[in-house]
Amino acid sequence: LVWVTALSGIAMGKWRGKKLSPRREGPYRVVERLSSLTYSLIHTISNIQLGPIHVNRLERYYSFKVID
């Protein structure tokens, strides 16, 4: 499972969103590795699939519960 960095608050590589706005969205499950740098993801709750997402926007999701 991974978090995806939200693009709405990013400008020139720095976070420009509001102070308390979420910086990441998710969690998402990796569906397919499209290339060495891009992945296809699906949201774990809403089942919305995202197209190619670059690895720079991904961060590992750590859960307090064990997910099978």
N, C-alpha and C positions, 0 to 999 in steps of 0.2 A: 504494500500500500504506500502511496505517495501523496504529498501535498503539491499543489500547483500554485506558483506565484501569480497573484492577480496582476493583470496588465494595467488596470485602471489607475493605479497610483504610481506607476513607474515613468520617470522622465529622465532620459540620458543616463540610465543605469542606476539612478538613486531613487529612493522612496520619496514620493512627493504627495502621498495621500494624507488624509486627515489623521490626527494623532491616534485616535482609537479605532480607525477603520481596519478591517482584517487585511493582512498582507498575503494570506494564502487561502486557497479554496480546496475543498476535498472532504474526506479522503477519496482517492481514485485508485482503481486497480489497473495494473498494466495488462493490456490485452495482447499487444503485439509489439515486437521490436521492428521498426520500419527501416532503420539504418543504425549505424554505430552511435549517432547523436540524437535520434528522434524516436519517440514511442507513441503508440496509440493507447488511449486510456478510456476507462468507463467509470462513471461515478457509482460508488457503492450503494447509495440510497435511491437516487432518481434514475439510474441506468442510462444517463445521457453520455453518449460517446464523444470524445474529443479527438480531433484530427491530429496531425503530427505536432507533438510538443517537444521542444528542445530540452536536452538534459539540464541546461542552465536554469530552467524554470522549475525543476523537480527537486523535492526534498523528501527524504525518507519519513514515513509516518510511524510513530511509536504509539502503540495502544496499551492501555492498562489491562484490557481483556485479551484473552487468547482467542484468535479468530481462526476457525478451521476452514 
